[in-house]
Amino acid sequence: MMIFTLGQALTYTLSEIKRFPGPVLERQDIAPLLEKEELTKEEENLIFQQTGVSSLGIERLKEKYGNASKLLKFQDDFYGERKMWTEYEDPWCSRQNLVEPVNLVPMKKGDILISLGSQFLGFVIGHAALVVDPFLNRMIDISGYGYPSEICTISYYNYRPCFAVLSPLVSDDVKEEVVKFAVDHLQGIEYDITVGVFQDKNKIDKSQCAHLVWYAYQQFGIDLDYNGGRIVTPKELALSPLTEVVQVFGIDTSLFRE
């Protein structure tokens, strides 16, 4: 049993350091594929299984760097030995972090970041955030009780042991509107994990991470809640047929459509 002192509850704690579990599939040489002008669906799927980067993520890497050679670094991340530590901000909430950072694909406005490394009272609840300015590396996030929603750095996700980058299947113009709404109206919202249980899901008096992201898109008629229930979770955002995966890390790639 974990016993919390006041100091542990209010500070970062380097406890429970352990090795990050790597992928199950054997590593393969993907370098020859990265020299090809065009990839087949099977080749794209192999790269996804070996790096966690989808065909959409490959396009973004080529757009930014002129080629896909950086995928080799993503593969190193995917198969490298990683250590984790657990961070406690209060007696109820904790999250796991990598000791060393990993690479993220180039972000775009309106992207959704999810992580499955956050826990509440020992239950894995995950985390979610909305990318609002990829050039300045900024997202809007609400992290827990006592931490109202704010714009902060995306770099936190470089240290997440299991995360996904998602792109909603809507136009860039709609994403621009969603981001503008979030920046203008969704900062300073108090956290409440019970949103949807004790208060109307369609109100924003209080919020939690996945609900904040869902609410921003919902204002423009886009319902990203996979099962349409009263509570929105990061997993439901990931499973939504209105999102597509850009990158996954530390999560079984077979769970995602590619």
C-alpha positions, 0 to 999 in steps of 0.5 A: 500500500502506498502511504502519502505524506503531505510532501509527496502529495504536493511534489513530484516523486521519483518513485516506482521507477521501472522499465517501459514495456516495448512492442511485441513484434520483432524489429525489422529493417525499414530503411529500404522502404524509406527510400521509395517514392510511394509506399503500398498499403502493406508497407505503410502498415508495416511502418506503422507497426514498427514506428507507431507512425501512420500514413498521415504521420508519414505525410507530415514528416515528409512535408516538414523534413522533405523525406521520411528518414526521421522514421528511423528515430521513431523506430528507435524510440519504439524499440528502445529501452525506456524507464518510467517514474510515477508523478504524484500531484495529490493523494488521488491523482498520479501519472507515469512519465518517461525518464527520457523523451521520445519523438512526436510527429509534427502537430497541426491545429486541432489535433488531439493528444491522448495518454493512458498513463494517468490514474485516479484512485488507482484506476487508469483514466487517461488524459487528453488535450487539444493542440492550439498552436503547433508552431509555438508548441502549445495545447489547451489542457486541464490536468486536475483538481486545483489546476484550471484549464490553460494553454501549456506546452505540448512537450509534456507528451514527449515524456508520456509512456503511452500516448496517441496523436489523433486528427479529427476527420474535419476540414482545416477551416473547422479545426481553426474555428474549434481552436479559436473557440477553445482559446477564447472561451475554454481557459480558466475552467475548473476541473471536475472528474464527475462532469456528465454524472452530477452536471450536464455534459453539454455545459462547461461550468466545470470540465475534465480533460477529454470533456474539454476537447469534446466540448470544443468540437461539439460546439461545431456539431462534431460529436467525438464521443464514441459511445455517446454516453454521459461521460467522455473519456480519452479512450472514447475520443481515440475510438471515435470514427471521426478521428484518425491516428497520426502516431501511437506510442506504448499502445498496441497498434492493432487497436487503431485503424490504419 
